[in-house]
Amino acid sequence: MQILLGRRDRPKAGSDARSFLPVRALTVAAIVILIAISLSLVRDSKVPSLPEGAMPFVRRVLEMLPRIGKEREDRFSGVYSWRIPAFPACDTFWGLPLATFSRPTAYYLKSIYDGRGYIANASELMDAINSTDMPADVGEVFCDPMTWRFWLNPFANKLPPANVYGSGPARDILKRAIIANRHQGYVSRTVRLEIAGELKQLRSQLSSEEQDRAGNVTLAIDVYSPLAAYANPSAHEITVSESLVRTVFVRAATAKVPKLRDIVDAAQRDQDGVKAARAIRQLASDTLVEVGRDLSFILAHELSHLSVPTIDEREADCYGLSLVVSRSKVPDIGVFRDVEEALASGYSQYWNGLPAAVITERFQLLQIWSEAARDGSSVKPICVEAWKALEKDERD
């Protein structure tokens, strides 16, 4: 398994990717199953009762649940809050990675959630723009649908009924997206398609031999893992965690607030709803592109584990960066850079015991390969020669 914020061990061929979920997620899942079994035994008189003496153990598990939830939040809250702005809560907007009470902003988010083909009705958009001023800062523009908190402690945070979709001036604009996403994970279909498209573009950069190994690899999004990505060679699948995608998406969307405010200001001045609708659709499209590009290196790294193939994280970094350069001409490692920044800021506990020196070495090597790419050198031959030399040294 290739864990972005954890120890990275290769899954063996034929293994099930689900068996490599973080221990905490599996532990919580096992407890939930145990509770469900115990409760079903109590409810159904036709099912034999629990063995004598077993119920005290079930009670002990039940008593531990709040503590387990708290430990989970203590453990991962630093990861989830890492460079994520704080937003006011919008509890009943469940199902979205990001929501808003602002009507003009709602059309921007709707343009993302409903797909590239959507464009707002000009008169409806102008009514929204003229009815209110844009909030002053990012923390007021967006609100948190509580999906982060639900992941950290699903025992304390419950989903509202499926037909409850919020309150406030933006709720009707976002209703369709809220209902559509609520029970299908919190990453919209459009965002999933964008990431899958980025993976397809990276696959197209592979040689014919590499295509034979990994040309039909597909993308999966795991709702359980914290900030993770891994490759499964037996399933020809690359999995990224939903939390990682949400992190990238929230940051990409909030970074667009100045441009969104400019669009709203221009619309209020010119009263041109058609122009404003087109500008918002373009802004939404740009946001989606940034989400794909910010995840590109992580996807390329995991793809390299399959296409080279290799179990060496440094080698996968090298070949992954070469794919990114082939794809976009820029040696950009995107959101993976946050790992280095988090490590420098004392967040090393999220590496699950992997020595900081090992991670530091990976970034030092990435810096060398990035400099080579900026100087016009091809990265892939460097990867080939470096590991040939490394293998020779190991044999000697």
Secondary structure, DSSP 8 states (H G I E B T S, - for coil): ---TTS------TT--GGGGS-HHHHHHHHHHHHHHHHHHHHH-TTS----TT-HHHHHHHHHHHHHHHHHHHHHHHHHHTTT-----B-TT-TT-SSB-S-HHHHHHHHHHHT-TT----HHHHHHHHHHS---SSHHHH-BB-SHHHHHH-TTTS----TT----STTHHHHHHHHHHHTTS-SS-HHHHHHHHHHHHHHHTTS-HHHHHHHTT-EEEEESSSSS-EEEETTTTEEEEEHHHHHHHHHHHHHTTHHHHHHHHHHHHHH--HHHHHHHHHHHHHHHHHHHHHHTHHHHHHHHHHHHTT---HHHHHHHHHHHHHHHHSS---GGGHHHHHHHHTT-GGGGTT--HHHHHHHHHHHHHHHHHHHTT--HHHHHHHHHHHHHHHHH-
